[in-house]
Amino acid sequence: MTNLNLHYKPSLLIHLFMWLAVAVLFFVAIKKPVQTWDILGYAAVVEAQKSDNKSAVHSAVYRDFKAYASDEEFNHLINSSGYRKTMHNDVEAFNQQIPFYKMRVLFIALIALLTGFGINVFFASHLVVAAAATLGLMAFYYAYRRLIHPAFWLVTPMFFIVLEGLGIARMVTADPLAFLWVGLISYAFIHKKWFFLFGLLVSSVTVRTDLLLLVAIILSYLIVFKPNLRLASFVTLIATIGVYWWVNNYAENYGWHTVFYYAIVSDMSATHPLEYGTTLITPMQHVSEVISNLSGFIDEPPLLLFLTLAFFQFILVFILMGSKTKTFISNASKNKTVVLTVISVLYVVAHYLLFPLLENRFFVAEYMIALLGLLVIISNLIDNKAR
């Protein structure tokens, strides 16, 4: 079998280049932030920690954002849609959004920590997302740097931008923190830092609760292919489910049915989610949404690039590892970068089936894994040719 686990010596020049690229990307993200409505939702959670008065929370968030943002940005976030107009005018509707944002426990904690040092909550939010996204790129660099030809790192920051990495670094969501977390998970997985990996998996649902799907897929692999880690994997799974349960109760989450109806069926027009707490999504309604939204993938270039990268990686691996299916599965299951790409594809599919929204911001880490996995294969081919 062709060796797919190269060990390139770290290059000081490439190391400095990557840190310089990260610094530039961070600076661009901070200087060119994108204001989306979510920044108000996260600010509301921080404000709600100070006061139980719903009207006071609502007033404080909009008052402070008006002082922080430009007139154009402020007017855009209060007048550009019926949803935003309702949020600005209806205190109850606004406060019913808080559980959607309160679920991002670690993200909120980081923002609140910065505000404790006197930093404006909106600027603090942008600092967290910019730092998380760019440090996530470095996490992937340290995870893969010994497996990829050094020259490829010269173009990786460009791919980071193409794959929406800079995009998520500029707007306030929990997705950049999820990107960083998956980068750290990739590092721990590739370098067999199992204790670190299990800790990251358990805590991942405090970053974004849908990462429970990723945890389940990773632990399923470990249970099947790593007998010596089965007990630890089972314990990690139970602990992760426990933390997931705690996060949902702490945030007073509305539940999957309500969120599905609110975000997908109503397309955000159901501005008072508490009114739909007893709404059940039928299997046919679910399937209908999954099928009808599939056509959206043709309008998402990063998603198409991800599928292309994964496809070529699998084809090359199949050729390099032998054409017999049984041999291929056996060999591929031992290769950590190939396994991570398979896990990424399964996660994107599972995420879409459960929550059929094709938004690139959810999957930037998985896109990066597919890219780097392909570069590992190409590096292998270059190395073999050089010999």
Secondary structure, DSSP 4 states (H G I P E B T S, - for coil): -------PPPPHHHHHHHHHHHHHHHHHHHHS-B--THHHHHHHHHHHTT---HHHHHHHHHHHHHHHS-HHHHHHHHHSSHHHHHHHH-HHHHHTTHHHHHT-HHHHHHHHHHHTTT--HHHHHHHHHHHHHHHHHHHHHHHHTTTS-GGGGGTHHHHHHHTTHHHHHHB-SSHHHHHHHHHHHHHHHHTT-HHHHHHHHHHHTTT-TTHHHHHHHHHHHHHHH-GGGHHHHHHHHHHHHHHHHHHHHHHT---HHHHHIIIIISTT----GGGGTT----HHHHHHHHHHHGGGGGG-HHHHHHHHHHHHHHHHHHHHH-S-HHHHHHHHTT-HHHHHHHHHHHHHHHHHHHS----GGGSHHHHHHHHHHHHHHHHHHHHHHH-
